[in-house]
Amino acid sequence: MPKQTVPQTGDQALVRQINLSLIMHSLRTQAPISRASLSQTTNLNKTTVSDLINELSQRGFVKELGMQSSGTGRPATLLTLNPGAGYIVSAEIAVDFLEVLVTDFAPQTIWQAKEPILPSTSPEIVLDRLVAMLHQASTKGQAVSKNFLGLAVGVPGLVDQATGTILFAPNLKWRNVPLLARLEQEHFGVPIFVDNEANMATLGEHYFGAAKGYNEVLYISANVGLGGGLLRNGQLYRGATGVAAEYGHMTIDPYGERCNCGNYGCWETFVNQNALCKKIVTAIRRGEDSLLAEKIKEQKDCVSVEMIVEAARAGDALAIRAIQEVGRYLGIGIASLLNALNPEIVVLGGILSIASEFLFPAANDEIQKRALPWNRETVKIVSAAHGSDACVKGGIATVYQSVLSLTRS
């Protein structure tokens, strides 16, 4: 294993901080683990490891699990991160719902809630409802631990990383909404992170889901819109101004349907839940037979992705064809991204991921035709482990990453 290098500067506090971070990250990925194994993993000497573990134990971040015998020598004490170290709150502002998740440091779910919203609801009303849910979440967390570790909120749009302002959320028609400033008014007293929902979901799948163990990751989130995230060498890639990976706004057809961003023929106009539902409604209006016809009539031309997938599983030809058409456009976009980015793994999240059994074969046909063999033959394409919850799981990962990297007294 390559030797971990630690800066040899006069700032011993900084050196100690880096070493604490090494220990915490090793515990996250390898626990349960002994002090001796931590010494080998981090290339820190045993005395330093014991000293750092003692500090982390006193601060509640690490706990002992018991003894492990290797057959020779003294049994070793196994260590892990302490679930009771504190609680984390994560939230998503989606186009049509608010979701909040509270976990301990394991992270195991303490409480989770979801509320519908209308896309036309004003930012002020949405944020007031979000704040009320966040306070409720904090109360639930305090029942488990008094240590509130951090709060993260994912949004469906571009975010100014310096100010936490939502610059543009096209599917909500929001511009310049000062989300971080609004949350800071509530005096939660913890670090607050605001990011694009797909960026958070990418990190969540990397830490806790389908992309665990991969460092070159392409994440695609298909909901009302189409978002994306990118990991390069295990780190979120943000680009020059912090708004990279807006894959949904790649032009697929310059003469296509107008997108909410103002452009025409964006990828997300072909691959999202509304595009799928529109195909079903349009075909039934033309007189095509479908198991969904009666439901659409009852619900006034409204049909959900779940209903369409259920019909497809029952053999409904229209439902299967509509999902496959969306899948083909999904594959066209993925093929271009494979050629440009050469990831190890592509993770599909969001509501459309529940249709993967019909979506993926159609997408794969296009990928096989359009992606260069050096890019397509080694890549793995999978559904997100957390589906439509990927963003709130990613918010937990965002705070988790901060705690692991910046553990301070």
C-alpha positions in Angstrom: 0.0 0.0 0.0 1.3 3.5 -0.8 2.5 5.3 2.3 0.2 8.1 3.5 2.2 11.3 3.6 1.5 13.8 6.3 2.8 17.4 6.0 5.8 18.0 8.2 5.1 21.5 9.2 5.3 23.4 12.5 1.5 23.3 12.8 1.1 20.1 14.9 -2.6 20.9 15.3 -3.0 20.6 11.5 -1.0 17.3 11.4 -3.2 15.9 14.2 -6.3 17.0 12.3 -5.2 15.2 9.2 -4.4 12.1 11.2 -7.8 12.2 12.9 -9.4 12.4 9.5 -7.4 9.4 8.2 -8.6 7.3 11.2 -12.3 8.4 10.8 -12.3 7.6 7.1 -10.7 4.2 7.7 -13.3 3.4 10.3 -16.1 4.3 7.9 -14.9 2.0 5.2 -13.3 -0.9 7.2 -15.0 -1.1 10.6 -15.0 -3.2 12.7 -11.2 -2.9 12.8 -8.5 -3.2 15.4 -5.9 -0.6 16.4 -3.2 -2.7 14.8 -5.0 -2.9 11.5 -5.7 0.9 11.6 -2.0 1.4 12.0 -1.3 -0.7 8.9 -4.1 0.9 6.9 -3.1 4.5 7.7 0.7 4.0 8.0 0.5 5.8 11.4 2.5 4.2 14.2 0.6 2.2 16.9 1.2 4.8 19.6 -0.3 7.6 17.4 -3.3 5.5 16.5 -4.0 4.6 20.2 -3.7 8.3 21.1 -6.1 9.4 18.3 -8.6 6.6 19.1 -8.6 7.7 22.8 -9.4 11.2 21.8 -12.2 10.1 19.4 -13.6 7.8 22.0 -13.7 10.5 24.6 -15.5 12.8 22.1 -18.0 10.0 21.5 -17.2 9.3 17.8 -15.7 5.8 18.3 -16.7 2.8 20.4 -15.3 -0.6 21.2 -17.2 -3.7 20.0 -15.4 -6.5 21.8 -12.4 -8.7 21.3 -11.3 -10.7 18.3 -8.9 -13.6 18.5 -6.6 -14.2 15.5 -5.5 -17.6 16.9 -2.0 -16.3 18.0 -1.1 -13.6 20.4 -3.4 -11.4 22.4 -7.0 -10.8 21.2 -7.5 -7.4 19.6 -10.2 -5.0 20.5 -12.4 -4.1 17.5 -13.5 -0.5 16.9 -16.3 1.1 15.0 -17.9 4.5 14.6 -20.4 5.2 17.4 -24.0 5.5 16.1 -24.8 7.6 19.2 -22.2 10.2 18.3 -25.0 12.5 17.2 -27.8 12.9 14.7 -27.9 14.3 11.1 -30.8 16.0 9.3 -31.2 15.9 5.6 -33.9 17.4 3.3 -34.9 17.6 -0.3 -36.9 20.3 -2.0 -38.2 18.5 -5.0 -40.6 19.9 -7.7 -43.6 18.2 -6.2 -42.6 17.2 -2.6 -40.6 18.0 0.4 -38.7 15.2 2.2 -36.8 15.1 5.5 -34.7 12.4 6.9 -33.0 12.1 10.4 -30.3 9.5 11.1 -27.9 8.7 13.8 -24.1 8.4 13.0 -24.4 4.8 11.9 -26.3 6.1 9.9 -29.6 4.4 10.8 -32.9 6.1 10.2 -34.5 7.8 13.2 -37.4 9.6 11.4 -38.4 10.3 7.8 -41.3 12.3 6.4 -42.6 13.5 3.0 -45.1 16.1 2.1 -46.5 17.0 -1.3 -46.2 20.5 -2.8 -47.4 22.1 -5.9 -44.7 23.3 -8.4 -46.5 26.7 -8.4 -46.1 27.2 -4.7 -44.1 30.3 -3.9 -40.6 29.9 -2.5 -41.6 31.7 0.7 -44.4 29.2 1.5 -42.2 26.2 0.5 -39.4 27.4 2.8 -41.7 28.0 5.7 -43.0 24.5 5.4 -39.5 23.1 5.1 -38.4 24.9 8.2 -41.3 23.5 10.1 -40.3 20.0 9.0 -36.7 20.6 9.9 -37.6 21.7 13.5 -39.7 18.6 13.8 -36.8 16.6 12.6 -34.5 18.2 15.1 -36.9 17.3 17.9 -36.9 13.7 16.8 -33.1 13.6 16.6 -32.8 15.1 20.1 -34.7 12.2 21.5 -31.8 10.0 20.5 -28.8 12.3 21.0 -28.2 15.9 22.1 -25.4 16.3 19.6 -26.8 17.8 16.3 -24.0 17.2 13.8 -25.3 19.1 10.7 -28.0 19.8 8.2 -28.0 19.4 4.4 -30.7 20.4 1.9 -30.7 19.3 -1.8 -32.6 21.4 -4.4 -33.5 20.8 -8.1 -31.4 23.6 -9.6 -28.1 25.5 -9.7 -26.6 26.6 -6.4 -24.1 29.2 -5.6 -21.7 27.3 -3.3 -20.4 30.4 -1.7 -23.8 31.8 -0.6 -26.1 28.8 -0.6 -28.4 30.7 -3.0 -30.6 28.8 -5.5 -29.5 30.6 -8.7 -32.0 28.9 -11.0 -34.4 26.0 -10.5 -36.2 25.8 -13.9 -38.8 23.3 -13.0 -39.9 25.3 -10.0 -39.3 28.6 -11.9 -37.2 29.9 -9.0 -34.4 32.4 -9.4 -32.0 33.8 -6.7 -33.7 32.2 -3.7 -31.5 32.7 -0.6 -32.0 29.3 0.9 -29.0 29.2 3.2 -29.7 32.7 4.6 -33.3 31.6 5.4 -32.1 28.5 7.2 -29.5 30.4 9.2 -32.3 32.6 10.5 -33.6 29.6 12.4 -30.4 29.3 14.6 -30.0 25.6 14.3 -26.4 26.1 15.5 -24.8 23.5 13.2 -23.1 23.5 9.8 -25.6 23.8 7.0 -25.0 22.6 3.5 -27.0 23.5 0.4 -26.4 21.7 -2.9 -27.9 20.5 -6.1 -30.0 17.4 -5.4 -28.2 15.2 -7.9 -24.8 16.1 -6.5 -26.0 15.1 -3.0 -27.5 11.9 -4.4 -24.2 11.1 -6.2 -22.4 11.4 -2.9 -25.0 9.3 -1.1 -24.7 6.4 -3.6 -20.9 6.6 -3.3 -20.9 6.5 0.5 -23.9 4.2 1.2 -25.2 2.8 -2.1 -24.6 1.3 -5.5 -21.4 3.3 -6.2 -19.7 2.3 -3.0 -16.1 1.4 -3.9 -16.1 3.3 -7.2 -14.2 6.6 -7.7 -15.3 7.4 -11.3 -19.1 7.7 -11.1 -21.7 9.1 -13.3 -25.1 9.6 -11.6 -28.3 10.4 -13.4 -31.5 11.4 -11.6 -34.7 11.2 -13.6 -37.7 12.7 -11.9 -39.8 15.7 -13.1 -36.5 16.9 -14.5 -33.2 15.1 -15.4 -30.3 15.9 -13.1 -26.8 14.5 -12.8 -23.7 14.3 -10.7 -20.1 13.3 -11.4 -17.4 11.9 -9.2 -13.8 12.2 -10.4 -11.2 10.4 -8.3 -13.8 10.0 -5.6 -14.6 13.7 -5.4 -17.6 15.6 -6.7 -16.7 17.5 -9.9 -18.2 21.0 -9.8 -16.5 22.7 -12.7 -15.2 26.3 -12.9 -18.2 28.0 -11.4 -19.7 25.2 -9.3 -22.6 24.2 -11.6 -21.2 21.3 -13.6 -23.1 18.1 -14.5 -26.3 19.7 -15.8 -26.7 16.8 -18.2 -30.4 17.3 -18.5 -29.8 20.4 -20.5 -27.7 18.8 -23.2 -29.4 19.4 -26.6 -30.6 16.2 -28.1 -32.9 17.8 -30.8 -32.5 21.5 -31.6 -36.0 21.5 -33.0 -37.5 19.6 -30.1 -39.9 20.7 -27.3 -39.1 23.8 -25.4 -37.5 23.1 -22.0 -38.3 25.0 -18.8 -34.7 26.3 -19.0 -35.7 28.2 -22.2 -33.7 25.9 -24.6 -35.2 23.5 -27.1 -34.8 19.8 -27.2 -33.0 19.3 -23.9 -32.3 15.7 -22.9 -34.7 16.1 -19.9 -37.6 16.8 -22.2 -37.2 13.3 -23.5 -36.3 11.5 -20.2 -38.4 12.4 -17.2 -41.7 11.3 -15.6 -43.8 13.9 -17.4 -42.4 12.7 -20.8 -43.4 9.1 -20.0 -46.9 10.0 -18.7 -47.5 12.3 -21.7 -46.8 9.4 -24.1 -49.4 7.3 -22.3 -52.1 10.0 -22.2 -51.5 11.0 -25.9 -51.8 7.4 -27.1 -54.9 6.7 -25.1 -56.5 9.9 -26.4 -55.8 8.6 -29.9 -57.8 5.5 -29.1 -55.1 3.0 -28.2 -56.1 0.1 -25.9 -54.4 0.0 -22.5 -55.0 -1.1 -19.0 -54.4 2.5 -18.0 -57.3 3.9 -20.0 -59.9 3.7 -17.2 -57.4 5.1 -14.6 -56.6 8.1 -16.9 -60.3 8.8 -17.4 -60.9 8.6 -13.6 -58.0 10.9 -12.8 -58.5 13.4 -15.6 -55.5 12.6 -17.7 -53.2 12.1 -14.7 -51.2 8.9 -14.5 -48.2 8.1 -12.2 -45.0 6.3 -13.1 -45.9 3.6 -10.6 -49.2 2.9 -12.4 -47.4 2.7 -15.8 -44.8 0.3 -14.4 -47.5 -1.8 -12.8 -49.3 -2.0 -16.2 -46.1 -2.9 -18.0 -45.5 -5.7 -15.6 -49.0 -6.9 -16.4 -48.1 -7.1 -20.0 -49.7 -3.8 -21.2 -48.2 -3.2 -24.7 -48.6 0.6 -24.5 -46.9 0.9 -21.1 -44.0 -1.2 -22.2 -43.6 0.7 -25.5 -43.7 4.1 -23.7 -41.1 3.1 -21.2 -38.9 1.7 -23.9 -39.1 4.9 -25.9 -37.9 6.9 -22.9 -35.2 4.2 -22.4 -33.9 4.7 -25.9 -33.4 8.5 -25.3 -31.8 7.7 -22.0 -29.4 5.4 -23.8 -28.6 8.1 -26.4 -27.6 10.5 -23.7 -25.7 8.0 -21.7 -23.7 6.9 -24.7 -22.5 10.5 -25.3 -21.6 10.9 -21.6 -19.7 7.6 -21.7 -17.7 8.8 -24.7 -17.0 12.1 -23.0 -16.3 11.0 -19.4 -15.4 7.3 -19.4 -16.9 6.5 -15.9 -16.5 3.1 -14.1 -20.2 3.0 -13.2 -23.4 4.7 -14.2 -26.1 4.9 -11.5 -29.7 5.8 -12.4 -31.8 7.2 -9.6 -35.1 9.1 -9.3 -38.6 7.9 -9.9 -37.8 6.4 -13.3 -35.4 3.9 -11.8 -38.4 1.8 -10.7 -38.9 1.0 -14.4 -35.4 -0.3 -14.8 -36.4 -3.8 -16.0 -38.0 -2.2 -19.1 -35.9 1.0 -19.3 -32.4 -0.5 -19.1 -32.6 -3.0 -22.0 -33.8 -0.2 -24.4 -31.1 2.2 -23.1 -28.5 -0.5 -23.5 -29.4 -1.1 -27.1 -28.6 2.5 -27.8 -25.4 2.5 -25.8 -24.2 -0.6 -27.7 -24.8 1.3 -31.0 -23.5 4.7 -30.0 -20.8 4.4 -27.3 -17.2 3.6 -28.3 -16.3 0.1 -27.3 -13.5 1.2 -25.0 -16.0 3.2 -23.0 -19.0 0.8 -23.0 -17.4 -2.6 -22.5 -16.2 -2.0 -19.0 -18.8 0.3 -17.6 -21.4 -1.0 -15.1 -25.0 0.5 -15.3 -27.2 0.0 -12.3 -30.2 1.4 -10.4 -29.5 3.6 -7.4 -29.7 1.7 -4.2 -31.9 4.4 -2.6 -34.1 5.2 -5.6 -36.1 8.3 -5.0 -34.6 8.7 -1.5 -31.1 9.1 -3.0 -31.0 12.9 -2.4 -31.8 12.7 1.3 -29.4 9.9 1.8 -26.8 12.1 0.0 -27.5 14.9 2.4 -26.6 12.5 5.2 -23.4 11.7 3.3 -22.6 15.4 2.9 -22.7 16.0 6.6 -21.0 12.7 7.3 -18.1 13.6 4.9 -17.7 16.9 6.7 -17.6 15.3 10.2 -15.2 12.6 9.0 -12.9 15.2 7.4 -13.1 18.1 9.9 -13.5 16.5 13.3 -12.6 19.3 15.6 -12.7 19.7 19.4 
